[in-house]
Amino acid sequence: MANLPRLNGVIRALEQGRPAFTCFSPPEIDAAYAMSVSKFDGVVWEMEHNPWDGRALRDALQYMLNRGQIVKASNVAPAVTPMVRIPVNGVEKAQWQAKQALDIGCYGIVFPHISTVEEAYNAVAACRYPRLSSAKNYEPAGIRGDGPHGAVRYWGLSQQDYYAKADVWPLDPNGEIFAILQIEDMRGVDNLDKMLTEVKGVGAILIGEGDLGQELGIPRQYEHPELLKQMKRVVDTCKKHNVVVGHPHVEAGNAERIINEGYRFLMCAPTRSYGHLDRARQIAGVK
């Protein structure tokens, strides 16, 4: 395999020791245009609460490509890394949306409502191809079906180079796929230590503070002490296992606290002025 540059901008940022700046966005062409020239490291096309539409997702990915930017960067990847949040909860164990999103060319999958070791294992396995049990880092055993023709074209690699790169980081240091598990209920909070002990290949844990707050009886009260207490448990567990932890609602007013608490996957609102993003980048010391 040729000595290829890092393709996934979110992984690149984390390897450089800085936070990765991302956002949720509907998979629309105008949004893709805007994202392609933004300061975000990545975008998560939101398809959990929006309809699952593979064609819309494919179009969003294509409209993020900018030939001039690719030539100047000498890197075939989009400047902003496309990922997607799929609709199915962990308990449903449906891998097909993850498979289709990866086959289109997405570099990362956000799996909602992961609460158990079994669900975490299934999510990471859905991002990996099968391999012999004697292979290095065999577990979690891959279950992704083989049909990456769209992804090969989108990533701009040969098929064999794609296979070599299409694995989960950081389990595979050369992998370009970022598996993000959302912890959104107390079962997930309580089981997280066991999940991260037994399941390798998790790129990041993203706290679903909205759903967690619903269960705690304090919906949308993002600064409530009880919610912050449970979120701190997640952060502390991720630090224990050296796993990136993400925050879904980074704003100008809370960015300093969130960065100081150790969150490294930062999701800012994609406003026209990008004020939240600019403030978070300033606090993190990123130009």
C-alpha positions as CSV (number, residue, x, y, z in Angstrom):
1,M,0.0,0.0,0.0
2,A,1.2,3.5,-0.8
3,N,2.1,5.8,2.0
4,L,-1.2,7.6,2.1
5,P,-2.0,10.7,4.1
6,R,-4.5,10.6,6.9
7,L,-8.0,10.9,5.3
8,N,-10.2,11.3,8.3
9,G,-10.0,14.8,9.5
10,V,-11.5,14.0,12.9
11,I,-8.9,11.3,13.6
12,R,-6.2,13.7,12.3
13,A,-7.2,16.3,14.8
14,L,-7.2,13.8,17.7
15,E,-3.8,12.4,16.7
16,Q,-2.4,16.0,16.7
17,G,-3.5,16.3,20.3
18,R,-6.3,18.8,19.8
19,P,-10.1,18.6,20.0
20,A,-12.1,17.6,16.9
21,F,-14.8,20.1,16.0
22,T,-18.0,18.7,14.5
23,C,-21.7,19.4,14.3
24,F,-25.0,17.7,13.4
25,S,-26.6,18.8,10.1
26,P,-29.5,17.6,7.9
27,P,-28.1,15.8,4.8
28,E,-29.0,18.5,2.3
29,I,-27.1,19.9,-0.7
30,D,-27.0,23.5,0.6
31,A,-25.8,22.3,4.0
32,A,-23.1,20.2,2.2
33,Y,-21.9,23.3,0.3
34,A,-21.7,25.3,3.6
35,M,-20.0,22.5,5.5
36,S,-17.4,22.0,2.7
37,V,-15.8,25.4,3.3
38,S,-16.3,25.6,7.1
39,K,-13.8,25.3,9.9
40,F,-15.2,22.0,11.2
41,D,-13.1,18.9,11.2
42,G,-16.2,16.8,10.5
43,V,-19.9,16.8,10.1
44,V,-22.4,14.2,11.3
45,W,-25.3,14.0,8.9
46,E,-28.3,13.6,11.2
47,M,-30.5,10.7,10.2
48,E,-31.7,9.4,13.5
49,H,-34.5,12.0,13.9
50,N,-34.6,12.8,10.1
51,P,-35.7,10.2,7.7
52,W,-33.2,7.6,6.6
53,D,-32.5,8.4,2.9
54,G,-29.5,6.8,1.4
55,R,-29.7,8.9,-1.8
56,A,-29.8,12.1,0.2
57,L,-26.8,11.0,2.2
58,R,-24.9,10.1,-1.0
59,D,-25.7,13.5,-2.5
60,A,-24.6,15.3,0.6
61,L,-21.2,13.5,0.5
62,Q,-20.7,14.3,-3.2
63,Y,-21.5,18.0,-2.8
64,M,-18.9,18.3,-0.1
65,L,-16.2,17.5,-2.6
66,N,-14.3,20.5,-4.0
67,R,-11.8,19.8,-6.7
68,G,-9.7,22.9,-6.1
69,Q,-9.4,22.1,-2.4
70,I,-8.4,18.5,-3.1
71,V,-5.6,19.7,-5.5
72,K,-4.3,22.3,-3.1
73,A,-4.3,19.9,-0.1
74,S,-2.8,17.0,-2.1
75,N,-5.3,14.9,-0.3
76,V,-8.2,13.1,-1.9
77,A,-10.5,13.4,1.1
78,P,-13.0,16.2,1.6
79,A,-11.7,19.0,3.8
80,V,-14.5,18.3,6.3
81,T,-15.0,14.6,7.1
82,P,-18.5,13.3,6.5
83,M,-20.1,10.9,9.1
84,V,-23.7,10.0,9.8
85,R,-25.9,9.2,12.8
86,I,-28.0,6.2,11.9
87,P,-31.6,5.8,13.1
88,V,-31.5,2.4,15.0
89,N,-31.0,2.2,18.7
90,G,-28.3,-0.2,20.0
91,V,-30.9,-2.7,21.3
92,E,-32.2,-3.2,17.7
93,K,-28.8,-4.4,16.5
94,A,-29.6,-3.5,12.9
95,Q,-26.3,-3.2,11.0
96,W,-27.7,-2.4,7.5
97,Q,-27.7,1.4,7.8
98,A,-24.1,1.4,9.0
99,K,-23.2,-0.9,6.1
100,Q,-24.9,1.2,3.5
101,A,-23.4,4.5,4.9
102,L,-19.9,3.0,4.9
103,D,-20.4,1.7,1.4
104,I,-21.4,5.2,0.2
105,G,-18.2,6.6,1.7
106,C,-18.9,7.8,5.2
107,Y,-15.9,7.9,7.5
108,G,-17.7,7.4,10.7
109,I,-21.0,6.2,12.2
110,V,-22.8,7.5,15.3
111,F,-24.7,4.6,17.0
112,P,-27.6,5.9,19.2
113,H,-28.6,4.5,22.5
114,I,-25.8,2.0,23.3
115,S,-26.4,0.6,26.8
116,T,-24.7,-2.8,27.0
117,V,-21.5,-4.6,26.1
118,E,-23.4,-6.7,23.6
119,E,-24.8,-3.6,21.9
120,A,-21.3,-1.9,21.9
121,Y,-19.7,-5.0,20.4
122,N,-22.3,-5.2,17.6
123,A,-21.8,-1.5,16.7
124,V,-18.1,-1.8,16.4
125,A,-18.3,-5.1,14.6
126,A,-20.7,-3.5,12.0
127,C,-17.8,-1.2,11.0
128,R,-15.3,-4.0,10.4
129,Y,-14.9,-6.6,7.7
130,P,-14.7,-10.3,8.6
131,R,-11.2,-11.8,9.0
132,L,-9.6,-15.0,10.1
133,S,-9.7,-15.6,13.9
134,S,-5.9,-15.8,13.8
135,A,-5.7,-12.2,12.6
136,K,-4.2,-9.4,14.8
137,N,-6.9,-7.5,16.7
138,Y,-9.6,-10.0,15.6
139,E,-12.1,-8.8,18.1
140,P,-14.7,-7.4,17.7
141,A,-15.2,-9.9,14.9
142,G,-16.3,-8.0,11.8
143,I,-19.7,-8.4,10.2
144,R,-19.7,-5.8,7.5
145,G,-20.7,-7.1,4.1
146,D,-18.4,-6.7,1.2
147,G,-19.7,-4.2,-1.3
148,P,-17.6,-1.0,-1.0
149,H,-17.6,0.1,-4.7
150,G,-19.1,3.6,-3.9
151,A,-16.7,4.1,-1.0
152,V,-13.7,3.1,-3.0
153,R,-14.5,5.8,-5.6
154,Y,-15.4,8.4,-2.9
155,W,-12.2,7.8,-0.9
156,G,-10.2,7.9,-4.1
157,L,-8.3,4.7,-3.4
158,S,-7.7,1.4,-5.1
159,Q,-9.9,-1.4,-3.8
160,Q,-7.0,-3.1,-2.0
161,D,-5.9,0.2,-0.4
162,Y,-9.5,0.9,0.7
163,Y,-9.6,-2.5,2.4
164,A,-6.4,-1.7,4.2
165,K,-7.7,1.6,5.5
166,A,-11.4,0.6,6.2
167,D,-11.0,-0.4,9.8
168,V,-11.8,1.2,13.1
169,W,-9.4,3.7,14.7
170,P,-7.6,3.5,17.2
171,L,-7.7,-0.3,17.3
172,D,-6.1,-0.2,13.9
173,P,-3.7,2.9,14.0
174,N,-4.0,3.1,10.2
175,G,-7.8,2.8,10.2
176,E,-9.9,5.6,8.9
177,I,-13.3,4.6,10.3
178,F,-14.5,6.3,13.5
179,A,-17.1,4.4,15.5
180,I,-19.0,6.7,17.9
181,L,-21.3,5.2,20.6
182,Q,-23.9,7.3,22.2
183,I,-24.5,6.8,26.0
184,E,-28.0,8.1,26.6
185,D,-29.4,6.4,29.6
186,M,-28.4,5.2,33.1
187,R,-28.0,1.6,31.9
188,G,-25.3,2.9,29.5
189,V,-23.7,5.0,32.2
190,D,-23.6,2.1,34.6
191,N,-22.3,-0.3,32.0
192,L,-19.8,1.9,30.3
193,D,-16.7,0.7,32.3
194,K,-17.5,-2.9,31.3
195,M,-18.1,-1.8,27.7
196,L,-14.8,-0.1,27.3
197,T,-13.0,-2.9,29.1
198,E,-14.4,-5.7,26.8
199,V,-15.0,-3.9,23.5
200,K,-12.0,-2.5,21.6
201,G,-12.2,-0.2,18.6
202,V,-14.5,2.5,20.1
203,G,-13.4,5.8,18.5
204,A,-15.4,8.0,20.9
205,I,-18.2,8.0,23.4
206,L,-20.8,10.7,22.8
207,I,-23.1,11.6,25.7
208,G,-26.8,12.0,24.7
209,E,-27.6,14.5,27.4
210,G,-31.1,15.1,26.0
211,D,-32.3,11.6,26.5
212,L,-30.3,11.1,29.7
213,G,-32.0,14.2,31.1
214,Q,-35.4,12.9,30.1
215,E,-34.7,9.7,32.1
216,L,-33.5,11.7,35.1
217,G,-36.7,13.8,35.0
218,I,-34.9,17.1,34.0
219,P,-35.4,17.3,30.3
220,R,-33.5,20.0,28.4
221,Q,-32.0,21.3,31.7
222,Y,-28.4,20.9,30.4
223,E,-26.8,22.6,33.4
224,H,-28.7,20.7,36.1
225,P,-26.3,19.3,38.8
226,E,-27.7,15.8,38.6
227,L,-27.2,15.6,34.8
228,L,-23.7,17.1,35.1
229,K,-22.9,14.5,37.8
230,Q,-23.9,11.6,35.5
231,M,-22.0,13.1,32.6
232,K,-18.9,13.4,34.8
233,R,-19.1,9.7,35.5
234,V,-19.0,9.1,31.7
235,V,-16.0,11.5,31.3
236,D,-14.1,9.9,34.1
237,T,-14.7,6.4,32.7
238,C,-13.5,7.4,29.3
239,K,-10.4,9.0,30.8
240,K,-9.7,5.8,32.6
241,H,-9.7,3.8,29.3
242,N,-8.1,6.6,27.3
243,V,-11.2,6.8,25.0
244,V,-12.3,10.1,23.5
245,V,-15.5,11.6,25.0
246,G,-17.8,13.9,23.1
247,H,-20.3,16.6,24.0
248,P,-23.3,17.3,21.7
249,H,-24.1,20.9,22.7
250,V,-21.0,23.1,22.8
251,E,-21.8,26.8,22.8
252,A,-19.9,30.0,23.4
253,G,-21.2,30.0,27.0
254,N,-20.2,26.5,28.0
255,A,-17.2,25.8,25.7
256,E,-14.5,26.7,28.3
257,R,-16.0,24.4,31.0
258,I,-16.5,21.5,28.5
259,I,-13.0,21.7,27.1
260,N,-11.5,22.0,30.6
261,E,-13.5,18.9,31.7
262,G,-11.8,16.8,29.1
263,Y,-14.2,16.5,26.2
264,R,-12.4,16.1,22.9
265,F,-15.2,15.5,20.3
266,L,-16.9,18.8,20.3
267,M,-20.2,19.3,18.5
268,C,-21.1,23.0,17.9
269,A,-24.2,24.5,16.4
270,P,-23.7,25.2,12.7
271,T,-25.0,28.7,12.8
272,R,-24.4,31.2,10.0
273,S,-21.9,33.2,12.0
274,Y,-20.2,30.0,13.4
275,G,-19.9,32.0,16.7
276,H,-20.0,28.9,18.9
277,L,-17.3,27.1,16.8
278,D,-15.1,30.2,16.8
279,R,-15.3,30.5,20.5
280,A,-14.6,26.8,21.1
281,R,-11.6,26.9,18.8
282,Q,-10.2,30.0,20.5
283,I,-10.5,28.4,23.9
284,A,-8.8,25.3,22.6
285,G,-6.0,27.3,21.1
286,V,-6.8,26.3,17.5
287,K,-6.5,28.9,14.8
